[in-house]
Every structure is written in structure tokens, then in C-alpha cells.
Amino acid sequence: MSVTRQADDEQMKLWNGHAGRAWVDAQELLDPMFKPFEELLVEAVSAGSARRVLDVGCGTGATTLAVARRLGAEGGCTGIDISEPMLTVARARAEREGSRACFIRANAQDHAFEAGSFDLIISRFGVMFFDDSVRAFANLRHAAKADAELRFIAWRSPSENPFMTTAERAAAPLLPNLPARRPNAPGQFAFADPRRIQHILEESGWAGIDIQPIDVACTLPEKELVRYLTRLGPLGMILQEADDRTRTQVIETVRAAFEPYVHGADVRYPAACWTVTARAPSAPKETTSA
């Protein structure tokens, strides 16, 4: 099996297994926490003339639904994701509110999009998981109309986001098998290096690339902190297999490590991210990937 195919299978297994179920379970916690990013993307829709929008890595659908509400009857928003558990929630949410949003279960890296079918492609933390990012963004460029905009938000480096790595750093002495994050590997910090983003977008045929740092204040209820840190990320995965004694010790240790972020009833932290924009040129270059 090729490395690319193996990585693709790992992501499919992850997001249709523990990670997908964890995001579903935490949806009511995560949506408010990431609301500022959703609002940034909805503002981009409002500021432009887009009518057909694609939301890549849409998850449980919060951003897709928000964009669909903003577009109203004049347009539509399609969400694409590989996670059936998350899309099941997204579709149910759309049905409850009578939304025009629709959802596709597929990998945006190789899905057979109709050429030139979207005039805006967006993503909130959904594009860092491709095993072949050049191929993926070339496929998204194929799906974009001439002069369509690409706009996505991705995490900067782990060192700039200590909140996001506090749990694994605190737990590491107690969990020797805790997997280390691999630089540039598919995952949360795959787009930490702006030079890598620039290279990927250039190679996949996008033009007018602009990469800007943003720092956004995020909050979650303190009463939900333990649920958050024990369900999500590398720690959430390995705690599934820990015995009760180890699990209790880890939770106590990790919860104490988050104390600097606790302010009364709230947990507050800065999220260091990139906001990336680019345009599909009128005459897109053909990009191939081995």
C-alpha cells in the first residue's frame, strides 16, 4: 500500500470512528467556541457576490448552515466531508431549520466535482487533513469558476497555540505511548508553515495568494473543560484504552495544567491562525500529482 493511500485510509478511519464521534458528542461545545471563525467566513460571503459556495471539511455543518442562511433563496451552500457521523448531524440540523444547505460525503481531494461549479470555496479548519494537498487544492480549483475565491482558516504552529497542546504535554510523563505530532503530516497543524501553504497553492494552480495571521479570542465553559480535554485530540484517543487508575491520574494532572486559562466560569485562550485567500485564474494551469 502506498504511503498516500495509507494516510488517506487512516483519515477515513479516524473521522468515521473515534474522532468523528467525539466531534459529534462535543458539537454543542465546539460550535460556540469556534463561532468567531464562522463569522469571519460568513462576512466574506456577505462582502462578495458569491451565490454557490462550497464548505470543505464541513463537519457537523455549523459554517455551511450559517452561509446558507446568509445566502437565502438567492444561492446555496454545499458542505463536503469524509465523516458520516458528522454529516448525519449536519443533515439533521439542516432538516430541522429547513435549510437549503446540502451535504456530500466524499474526500474533496478526489471527488468528481462539476467543473466551475462554485464561485466561493471556504473552510474552517477543514483543509489540513489531505494526504496530498497539491492534488486536493488542484481538484478544488477545478471545482471553482474562473476568478472564484478560495478562503480558509487554518491553525498556525503548536508553539503559538499552547492551549491546543497543553493536554498532551501535561499527560506525556504518564502516558509514554501518547503519539507525537508529526510536522507537516495531515492534522491540526499541517499548515503551520506559511511557506508550505504558498507552495501548495501555487503548485495546484491558484493565484493571488494572500496569507495573513489572525489571533482570535475563544472561550468555553469551565464546567465543560474536562469533557473537552478527555474527548478530543491525541489525549482523547489514548484515554479510551487507559485503565481507570491511569485515567483518573491523567485527568487530574491535565486539568491542573489548564488552570492558567480558567477565569471564573470561563476558559479563555487565544487561537493563533492563518486566514488564507486565493483566486482561481481565468485560464487555470493543469496540475498533476504522482
C-alpha positions as CSV (number, residue, x, y, z in Angstrom):
1,M,0.0,0.0,0.0
2,S,1.3,3.4,-0.9
3,V,2.1,6.0,1.8
4,T,-0.6,8.3,0.3
5,R,-3.2,5.6,0.3
6,Q,-2.3,4.6,3.8
7,A,-2.6,8.2,5.1
8,D,-6.0,8.5,3.3
9,D,-7.3,5.3,4.9
10,E,-6.1,6.5,8.3
11,Q,-8.0,9.7,8.0
12,M,-11.1,7.9,6.8
13,K,-10.9,5.5,9.7
14,L,-10.2,8.3,12.2
15,W,-13.1,10.6,11.2
16,N,-15.6,7.8,10.8
17,G,-14.5,6.4,14.1
18,H,-13.4,8.0,17.4
19,A,-12.6,11.5,16.1
20,G,-15.9,11.8,14.2
21,R,-17.9,10.6,17.2
22,A,-16.0,12.8,19.6
23,W,-16.8,15.9,17.5
24,V,-20.5,14.9,17.3
25,D,-20.6,14.5,21.1
26,A,-18.9,17.9,21.6
27,Q,-20.7,19.7,18.8
28,E,-22.7,21.9,21.2
29,L,-19.5,22.9,22.9
30,L,-17.3,23.3,19.8
31,D,-19.7,25.4,17.7
32,P,-19.9,28.3,20.1
33,M,-16.1,28.1,20.8
34,F,-15.3,28.4,17.1
35,K,-18.2,30.9,16.3
36,P,-15.7,33.8,15.7
37,F,-14.2,31.9,12.8
38,E,-17.6,31.0,11.3
39,E,-18.5,34.7,11.5
40,L,-15.3,35.6,9.6
41,L,-16.3,33.3,6.7
42,V,-19.9,34.4,6.7
43,E,-18.7,38.0,6.4
44,A,-16.6,37.1,3.4
45,V,-19.8,35.7,1.8
46,S,-21.6,38.9,2.6
47,A,-18.9,41.1,1.2
48,G,-18.8,39.4,-2.1
49,S,-21.2,38.3,-4.8
50,A,-20.9,34.5,-4.3
51,R,-24.1,32.5,-4.9
52,R,-22.7,28.9,-5.0
53,V,-20.4,28.2,-2.0
54,L,-18.5,25.0,-1.1
55,D,-17.6,24.4,2.5
56,V,-14.6,22.0,2.7
57,G,-14.4,19.7,5.8
58,C,-17.8,21.0,6.9
59,G,-18.0,18.6,9.9
60,T,-21.4,18.9,11.7
61,G,-22.4,21.8,9.4
62,A,-22.3,24.9,11.5
63,T,-20.5,27.1,8.9
64,T,-22.4,25.5,6.0
65,L,-25.7,26.3,7.6
66,A,-24.6,29.9,8.6
67,V,-23.6,30.6,5.0
68,A,-26.8,29.1,3.6
69,R,-28.8,31.4,5.9
70,R,-26.9,34.4,4.7
71,L,-27.3,33.5,1.1
72,G,-31.0,32.8,1.5
73,A,-33.1,31.8,-1.6
74,E,-30.6,33.6,-3.9
75,G,-27.9,30.9,-3.5
76,G,-26.8,27.7,-1.9
77,C,-24.0,26.2,0.2
78,T,-22.7,22.7,-0.1
79,G,-20.7,21.0,2.6
80,I,-18.3,18.2,1.9
81,D,-16.7,15.9,4.5
82,I,-15.5,12.3,4.8
83,S,-17.2,11.7,8.2
84,E,-20.5,10.0,8.1
85,P,-21.2,10.6,11.9
86,M,-20.6,14.3,11.5
87,L,-22.6,14.6,8.3
88,T,-25.5,12.7,9.8
89,V,-25.7,15.5,12.4
90,A,-25.3,18.2,9.7
91,R,-28.1,16.8,7.6
92,A,-30.4,16.6,10.7
93,R,-29.7,20.2,11.6
94,A,-30.4,21.3,8.0
95,E,-33.7,19.5,8.0
96,R,-34.7,20.9,11.4
97,E,-34.3,24.5,10.2
98,G,-35.5,24.0,6.7
99,S,-32.1,25.0,5.3
100,R,-31.2,24.9,1.6
101,A,-27.7,23.6,2.5
102,C,-26.8,20.2,1.2
103,F,-24.0,17.8,2.1
104,I,-21.8,15.4,0.3
105,R,-19.9,12.5,1.9
106,A,-16.7,12.4,-0.1
107,N,-13.0,13.3,0.0
108,A,-12.6,16.7,-1.6
109,Q,-9.1,15.6,-2.7
110,D,-10.6,13.4,-5.4
111,H,-14.3,13.9,-5.6
112,A,-15.6,14.3,-9.1
113,F,-16.8,17.9,-8.8
114,E,-18.6,19.5,-11.8
115,A,-16.0,21.9,-13.4
116,G,-16.5,25.5,-12.5
117,S,-19.5,24.9,-10.2
118,F,-18.6,27.2,-7.3
119,D,-17.9,30.9,-7.1
120,L,-16.5,30.7,-3.5
121,I,-14.8,27.9,-1.6
122,I,-14.4,28.2,2.1
123,S,-13.2,26.1,5.0
124,R,-13.0,26.5,8.8
125,F,-10.2,24.1,9.9
126,G,-11.1,21.6,7.3
127,V,-8.2,21.6,4.8
128,M,-5.3,20.4,6.9
129,F,-6.1,16.7,6.6
130,F,-5.4,15.9,3.0
131,D,-2.7,13.3,2.4
132,D,-1.9,15.0,-1.0
133,S,-2.6,18.7,-0.5
134,V,-1.5,19.8,-4.0
135,R,-3.8,17.2,-5.6
136,A,-6.6,18.3,-3.3
137,F,-6.3,22.0,-4.0
138,A,-6.0,21.3,-7.7
139,N,-9.3,19.5,-7.5
140,L,-10.9,22.4,-5.6
141,R,-9.5,24.8,-8.3
142,H,-11.2,22.5,-10.9
143,A,-14.5,22.9,-9.0
144,A,-14.1,26.7,-8.9
145,K,-15.4,29.1,-11.5
146,A,-12.9,31.4,-13.2
147,D,-11.9,34.2,-10.7
148,A,-13.7,32.4,-7.9
149,E,-12.2,33.0,-4.4
150,L,-10.7,30.4,-2.1
151,R,-10.8,31.4,1.6
152,F,-9.9,29.2,4.5
153,I,-8.7,29.4,8.1
154,A,-6.0,27.1,9.4
155,W,-4.0,26.8,12.6
156,R,-0.6,28.3,12.9
157,S,2.2,26.5,14.8
158,P,1.8,24.5,18.0
159,S,4.2,26.9,19.8
160,E,1.8,29.7,19.0
161,N,-1.2,27.7,20.2
162,P,-0.1,26.3,23.6
163,F,-3.7,25.8,24.7
164,M,-4.1,23.2,22.0
165,T,-1.1,21.2,23.2
166,T,-1.4,21.6,27.0
167,A,-3.2,18.3,27.4
168,E,-0.7,16.2,25.7
169,R,2.3,18.0,27.2
170,A,0.9,17.5,30.7
171,A,-0.1,13.9,30.1
172,A,3.1,12.8,28.4
173,P,5.0,11.7,31.5
174,L,2.1,9.5,32.5
175,L,1.4,8.1,29.0
176,P,4.6,7.0,27.3
177,N,2.6,5.7,24.3
178,L,1.0,9.1,23.6
179,P,1.6,9.7,19.9
180,A,3.8,12.6,18.9
181,R,2.6,15.1,16.4
182,R,4.5,14.9,13.1
183,P,5.4,18.2,11.3
184,N,3.5,18.7,8.0
185,A,1.6,15.4,8.5
186,P,-2.2,15.5,8.0
187,G,-3.7,17.0,11.1
188,Q,-4.4,20.2,13.1
189,F,-1.0,21.9,12.5
190,A,-0.3,20.7,8.9
191,F,-0.4,24.2,7.6
192,A,1.7,25.8,10.4
193,D,4.3,26.9,7.9
194,P,3.0,29.7,5.6
195,R,5.7,28.8,3.0
196,R,4.2,25.4,2.7
197,I,0.8,26.9,2.2
198,Q,2.2,29.2,-0.5
199,H,3.9,26.3,-2.3
200,I,0.8,24.1,-2.2
201,L,-1.5,26.7,-3.6
202,E,1.0,27.8,-6.3
203,E,1.5,24.2,-7.4
204,S,-2.2,23.5,-7.5
205,G,-2.9,26.4,-9.8
206,W,-4.3,29.1,-7.5
207,A,-3.3,32.8,-8.0
208,G,-3.4,36.0,-5.9
209,I,-2.4,34.1,-2.8
210,D,-2.5,36.1,0.5
211,I,-1.7,34.6,3.9
212,Q,-2.4,36.7,7.0
213,P,-2.0,35.9,10.7
214,I,-5.0,36.3,12.9
215,D,-5.4,35.9,16.7
216,V,-8.9,35.2,17.9
217,A,-10.1,35.0,21.5
218,C,-12.0,31.8,22.1
219,T,-14.0,30.7,25.2
220,L,-15.7,27.6,26.5
221,P,-17.5,27.0,29.8
222,E,-15.1,25.8,32.6
223,K,-17.7,23.1,33.5
224,E,-17.1,21.6,30.1
225,L,-13.3,21.6,30.2
226,V,-12.7,18.1,31.4
227,R,-15.1,16.7,28.7
228,Y,-13.2,18.8,26.1
229,L,-9.7,17.6,27.1
230,T,-10.7,13.9,27.6
231,R,-12.6,13.5,24.3
232,L,-10.6,15.4,21.6
233,G,-7.1,15.3,20.2
234,P,-4.4,12.8,20.8
235,L,-5.1,12.5,24.5
236,G,-8.8,11.8,23.9
237,M,-7.9,8.9,21.7
238,I,-5.4,7.2,24.0
239,L,-7.6,7.7,27.1
240,Q,-10.0,5.2,25.6
241,E,-7.5,2.4,26.3
242,A,-6.3,3.6,29.7
243,D,-7.2,1.8,32.9
244,D,-9.4,3.6,35.5
245,R,-6.5,4.5,37.8
246,T,-4.3,5.9,35.0
247,R,-7.3,7.7,33.5
248,T,-8.1,9.4,36.9
249,Q,-4.4,10.4,37.4
250,V,-4.1,11.8,33.9
251,I,-7.3,13.8,34.1
252,E,-6.3,15.4,37.5
253,T,-2.8,16.2,36.1
254,V,-4.1,17.7,32.8
255,R,-6.9,19.6,34.4
256,A,-4.4,21.3,36.7
257,A,-2.3,22.3,33.7
258,F,-5.2,24.2,32.2
259,E,-5.6,26.4,35.3
260,P,-3.9,29.5,33.7
261,Y,-6.7,29.5,31.2
262,V,-9.5,29.4,33.7
263,H,-11.2,32.7,34.5
264,G,-14.1,32.1,36.8
265,A,-16.8,30.3,34.9
266,D,-15.0,30.5,31.6
267,V,-11.9,29.1,29.9
268,R,-10.3,31.6,27.6
269,Y,-7.4,31.2,25.2
270,P,-6.0,32.9,22.1
271,A,-6.2,30.9,18.8
272,A,-3.3,31.7,16.5
273,C,-4.4,31.0,12.9
274,W,-3.9,31.9,9.3
275,T,-6.6,33.4,7.1
276,V,-5.7,32.4,3.5
277,T,-7.2,33.7,0.3
278,A,-6.5,33.0,-3.3
279,R,-8.3,33.1,-6.7
280,A,-8.9,30.7,-9.5
281,P,-7.3,32.2,-12.6
282,S,-9.3,32.6,-15.8
283,A,-7.1,30.1,-17.5
284,P,-6.2,27.5,-14.9
285,K,-3.0,25.6,-15.4
286,E,-3.2,21.9,-15.5
287,T,-1.7,20.3,-12.3
288,T,-1.0,16.6,-12.0
289,S,0.2,14.7,-9.0
290,A,2.0,11.4,-8.9
